[in-house]
Amino acid sequence: MSEKKLGMLIDLSLCIGCNACTVACKRENDVSLGAFNTWIESFDVERPDGRIARANVPKQCNHCEDAPCVKVCPTNASYRADDGTVQIDQDKCIGCKYCMAACPYQVRYQLESGEVQKCTFCHHRTSVGLLPACVSTCVGYARTFGDLNDPESDISKRLAEAKGGEVLYEDLGLHPALRYIGLNETEAMPVASAIHRGGNVMRPYEG
Amino acid sequence: MINFQSSGKRTLANLAAGKLKIDVIDCTLANGSVTPTIPGINWIPIKPATNAAFCAALVQKIIADKTYDADALSFTTQKAAVAGGYGAYTNATYLVIVDEGHPNHLKLMRAADAGIDAPEEKDKDGKALDQFVVIDAATGQPAVHSACGKGALEFEGEVNGVKVRTGFSLLKDSVNEYTMEEYSEITGVSVEDLERIAKEYTSHGTRAGICHKGGSAASVNGIDTVMGAAVLHAIIGANQMIGGNAPNSPAPTTAGNGARYKLGTIAGKPDVSTKNATYISRTVKAWEKTDEYKNRVAAGEKDPKPLMPWFGNGAASDSQALLSIVNRYPYQAKILTSFMCNTLQATPGAMRDEVVERLCDPEVLPLHIVCDVFVGEHAQYADYIVPDVTPYESFGLPTTGTTFTGYGTTVRWQVKEPESMLLDDGRHASWETFLADVAQACELPGWGENAIKDADGKAWPLRDACDFYLKAVANLAYAEEPVADISDEEMRVQALDELPESFKAAVTAEEWPKVLNVLSRGGRYWPMSYVHDADGRRSRGFEKENQTYYYSEKRALNKNCYSGKRLPGVFGYNPETFTDLSPMTDHFSREEYPFGASEHKPRFRSISMLSNSPVMRDLCSHNYIELNREDAAALGIKDGDKVRATTPLGDVSEGIAMVRAGQTKGAFALAFGYGHQNYGAQDIEVDGAVTKGDPAVAAGVRIHQMLDPTVTGVTGDDVISIIAENDAASPGRCGGMFKIEKA
């Protein structure tokens, strides 16, 4: 296995919730209606100074180093590729949905034809030197992508400044390749609206 | 507007770097840059239709603290301002006649009023220039404005026996009509924030500004917001200054009389203007200046009232035109042609059965032709629909607004063959081909053979879009220094050698490789030095006349055609009124109808469009009635409840509640562009073939504003009129009076 480990860093202070990434991803990966490889969860929060702000948290496959989906897959359809990403071999997928149940981030979905899909970090683009569609379209440069093992990569430099960044569900110890800046700070703020996935209600506001 | 991609990029980068501070004054937290963890930006909730009160509070504080730029305000001419290092001046020092008995009461004082015998000055067209009177700051004596560099800001007294005051002194009174506490109560913005923002705004020299778009003035009292922002820009001398209020994206002449083609000159153009004709929208002309008024007075009527309001200070208005058409006043429209617009849906309060019925009645409107890609609400009721082309099938040289701050412009061009019907002569149906063919049939000038003259006087035909727009591209390619010819390799790589012959034929053989150069780059952009100058001003155009009205004579003299009331010539906070300038709260109870309304740009739609996009509907199936969580709790409304907002006249907007902290108290909001009736929601039959509609297109809610009860059914039994701005004529989109309850 090569030393490469592709990862993504999202600076939440720069995400304006425009959902350009969501649309670019849908077009690039021909994601079916009702399904998303990446999406943004948006909600009002109370800042520590008492003012209200709008949080936008992009979500997608975390490409975990210790990926539960890979572990439970009975046919090895889900696997870790040489570049450190988690991929699905559609020919081997039998649609058993174990991986969907095992993923703590709930990023996998089943196609009508039975196979399971999720974000590939745009493997078809990154393998030829392009950036993932969500990164290249990002309005605020909130997303950075690259080799986490290369200290000279943009992502490594930005992570070094951000003291390694933060991850979702750190306590699970899955070592995700999806890192955030400002996640803990944002999550510490009281939520003051429904949580919207795009513009649709994901969790209503209880008040 | 920070949601626009390129302005979002710049804003975020500068906020993150600590180089920028922003207060977002908005009814709804809809501005993406107010993220929880970015420094330097605050969302300040404000109640709809109170932006002028916010501006007035700031001006009051700035004047009280004397933190205004007295130099910038005192210049009496552009020349003096430019010599002083600025790029603009104001009329703050000009004297206003406040003597009620004087024939020129409310007008700015002229040399003749002051008994000053000043030599006449003429502009470049030979027209005599107004000679306003100021108190010369150097001598303390009255003087013609052009005869001194600076005037006294504060003066109240007599000149030539006439009572006068400076605009600045009148403004001071106007903004002091309410206390800071009252402004806070009106706007919902705390006194602390009002004072903090006033201080911050005046702490950066000329490098501060107010970025406000049309929506901020989309209420019946909207002009005060526009005037307030103008006063605030000038109060720190920020006009034409980089980092202040410099215009976005200046560009060379393209679609006018440019370097290669005289596209702005039409030989034989009919002499029709507002001087000899009347807009159907009842704008630009004051009621007293209309033939109807004069005829009725001549017939012995005393103080006649019009059937519908006239707006002497308003520009052409599609909303007012629509209502004029359905009311057949001031005259009947015989043919209405509409292009790429949805006026019916975009006019608050107009999309209702009574209006639609009349729009469809041939007695009211004999012929209605729409050219569009979609059968939207407006197009649905047309007699004929001419298929149009989409953005990728059309041309344009849009001034780029917020997307590009430098000198230059983008170019949109037909990158694919249009899907619209192919005509026998090889052209595709579009707005341009429709116009060209109708013009030819009617033998109108400016179209067909010999329509366009080039710089050498040679005549060219205008039969299709490319005939016009590629000449505009040639003007761009030859502006300043001509661009280089495109290289053969670039032409091949971009397949520009495969463009239609009609494109090539639209310009000369010499121009074609330069036109291709511009097309290949999607426009032309000059270095930033064409815009930014080292001395802090914009580098071009700052010498040109740029005056801010601290006192608007036009507004002060605008007599309401129903009540005869006048609004002051200086800005201030004027509560919402109906057309006759009577306060809304004189007619209906604020206790019973406590909520205002506002609309904001949709994140998952584009103005009235994109509800037909499955991806956009997937991202957001409908909009919401957004309510502050405290208001919702008081009303017993929970997030996700179906709720109803009702006007005193019974207009109902019904939708799903979004209960949130990101909405101001005392008002509800919704994203514009939802709540369609047509636009693909309806079945459409063309020549017997039915295309089934998709009800999902119609999802969501739009605001149903009330009609104006001082005009509708009052001035004539069947008159329908919308609530509107007294000066601008623009519809009262935001504000109004509503009660909200669970549906």
Interface residues (C-beta under 8 A of the other chain):
Chain A: L12 S13 L14 C15 I16 G17 C18 N19 A20 T22 V23 K26 R27 L33 G34 D44 V45 E46 R47 R51 I52 A53 R54 A55 N56 V139 G140 Y141 I181 G182 E185 T186 M189 A192 S193 A194 G198 G199 N200 V201 P204 Y205 E206 G207
Chain B: I2 N3 Q5 G8 K9 L12 A13 A16 L29 G32 S33 V34 T35 P36 T37 I38 N42 W43 P45 R603 F604 P614 V615 D618 L619 C620 S621 N623 R629 A632 A633 K638 D639 G640 M658 V659 R660 A661 G662
